Amino acid sequence: MPLDQADVDNMDSNGSGKEMSFLDHLEELRWHIIRGLLAIVIGGIVLFIFQDFLFNTVIFGPTKPTFISYRLFCQWSQP
């Protein structure tokens, strides 16, 4: 196997890598998908819990006169 196709992290001390079967690849893909979906669900739950902060501070914050960039843009727009 060419060195650029070798999985260096899975090589043992004599340099031969472990070959994965098709089902092993599917198992690995399944766990990546499960971890990704779990991260999305946990992130959604956290954002749902802090939705007031998210909407009032992050999304609609720049529309309030007390927001720092709102004041800076008003100062910069004055001649």
Secondary structure, DSSP 8 states (H G I E B T S, - for coil): --GGGS-GGGB-TTS-B----HHHHHHHHHHHHHHHHHHHHHHHHHHHHTHHHIIIIIISGGGSTTSHHHHHHHHHH--
